[in-house]
Amino acid sequence: MTSRPTTTHSDDFTSNEPQQKSQSTWRIVAGASLISTGLAAYEIVPASVTPLIRESLHIGPTIAGFLVGIMFGTAVIASLPVGAVLDRTDSRNVMALAVLTLIVAGTWGWIAGKQGDYRSVIASRALGGVAYVIVWNAGIDLVSQAATSETRATAVGIFTASGPIGFALGQGTGPLIAHQFGWPAIFVAFTGLTVIGLVVFWPASRGLEPSREDAPSVQEFGAVLRNRKVWSIGLLGFLGYSLYLFVNSWGASYLTSELGLSLAVSGLLVAVFPAIGVVSRISSGLLSDRVFGGRRQPIVLGSFAVSAPLVLFFTRFRSLPLLVALLLLTGFAVQLTLGLSFTYVREVVDSRVAATAVAFQTSVGLAGAFLAPIAGGVIVDLAGFDTAFLLAGLLAVCGIAVAWRAPEPGYS
């Protein structure tokens, strides 16, 4: 009679190990996404109460655009240096430092706003921009490390969806927070969410190893900057983020100034524009992989082809239900590019410099995010909302031309 082999505790542990790793991975994704959501809400929330801030600080629309744009400007400058640091240190520790930095920046902005010190508010937002770009680049790095090759695109897609969730949260709740506690409170309102995210993220990410040994050389770094494919995808990100931030920054002001809606109602209506990105950013990879057989170019081409006419003719419509539908469609179309671009750019370079390519994409894309609110303010001030939306629509037309020639990974 043959005896049954005895199952040891070691065997039990081994059989449970993949499940434990999977649970840990999704806790990392959840925690990092919560941190990023809080930062995204902090980033966009001044746009939801711009008229209140302008009245309180006695500033014009151009200067008011800096309240949103300065964070992106800081991120543009800091992204590549941050990427280099992340390649040479433990991204997990840097993520925790970024949360602490946001708490300092938010508290500083709240105090400065109560004192009516505009320059100090701007300085605090610049510090917040450093925290933002750290969390964005480190989050993509850590989520990519934690996930398997089969789940990496999904995990990164979920993490990038934290951007529109945070934007919707900031746009929708900003006027309510300002009404209840005064507008300076918007700068500290979302720091608690980042702390909760860190509490979820920190224990789950304990096993992740820093990637110092994989840091790219100076020559490899330079090769990324000379890569035409990288620049092509970066330009798509620049145009996409320009459209995204223009509508986010000036959509609520348009509805308030031109249609006579209250700030609270305008903020809630415009919140649908980033909110639809939760669906758009996650589905962009699925559409590319399942419908187009792994091709990326059709997605970005469709993104700009749909968004161009919607932005061009946005101010021609006055019906609120129709405007909401336009915001939903435009938000979905624009964010297809934003959701795919960070996966896209990794695929046109050597794997050793993939993190550097992502940092470059962040920097170039956020350059558009920095310039759009400020340029939008100048145009609104000089020529009005009709002209501003017309020029934004022409950016989308340029996006069609760039996307038409966009490279496919693995093709010359």
Secondary structure, 3 states (H helix, E strand, C coil): CCCCCCCCHHHHHHHHHHHHHHHHHHHHHHHHHHHHHHHHHHHHHHHHCHHHHHHHHCCCHHHHHHHHHHHHHHHHHHHHHHHHHHCCCCHHHHHHHHHHHHHHHHHHHHHHHHHCCHHHHHHHHHHHHHHHHHHHHHHHHHHHHHCCCCCHHHHHHHHHCHHHHHHHHHHHHHHHHHHHHCHHHHHCCCHHHHHHHHHHHHHHCCCCCCCHHHCCCHHHHHHHHCCHHHHHHHHHHHHHHHHHHHHHHHHHHHHHHHHCCCHHHHHHHHCHHHHCHHHHHHHHHHHHHHHCCCCCHHHHHHHHHHHHHHHHCHHHCCCHHHHHHHHHHHHHHHHHHHHHHHHHHHCCCCHHHHHHHHHHHHHHHHHHHHHHHHHHHHHHHHHCHHHHHHHHHHHHHHHHHHHHCCCCCCCC
